[in-house]
Amino acid sequence: MSRLLRVAVAVLLSTAVTACGVRGADLGTTSSPCFKALPAAYDAVHDGGKLVGVRIERPGSRSLRRLPGHEQLGRTKICLVAFRGDFDRSTVAHPLATPLSVPTGPYAVVAVTEDGKRLLGTLVLRRLPLVFRHL
């Protein structure tokens, strides 16, 4: 993955994780296409932790348009999959360093393309400020 794309994904995850959760902004049945992303997300955390839930970011969303290099993400929806457990940035797949990420923490948020074919990155966090729903 190119450096610019990794930076864009890191910024997307940071933006999504820090965004305010608004009633109706959480994804219920509309996140069901992310079921294909679950195997890659579980692999990224090495089957560790408990699934908290899933969110989806759509192409052209306000948070995506603010990202430098967002055009490289194409028209693919991005699934954010959250886990609770004991996570370490050195042991998760494709760890992303952002101002919010920590070396170790109780949460991991994994970004995967909706089709589940591409892992975009993993954030290790102290808390989840977003609402995640089970599929």
HUDA-V536959 format. One record per run of one state. SS is the DSSP state (H for helix, E for strand, - for the rest). FROM is the first residue (numbers start at 1). LEN is the number of residues. Records with the same first field share a line. If there is no record, write none. Layout:
# HUDA-V536959
SS = FROM-LEN + FROM-LEN
This chain:
# HUDA-V536959
- = 1-2 + 19-10 + 45-5 + 58-4 + 66-4 + 74-4 + 89-6 + 96-8 + 114-5 + 126-7 + 134-2
H = 3-16 + 29-16 + 62-4 + 70-4
E = 50-8 + 78-11 + 95-1 + 104-10 + 119-7 + 133-1
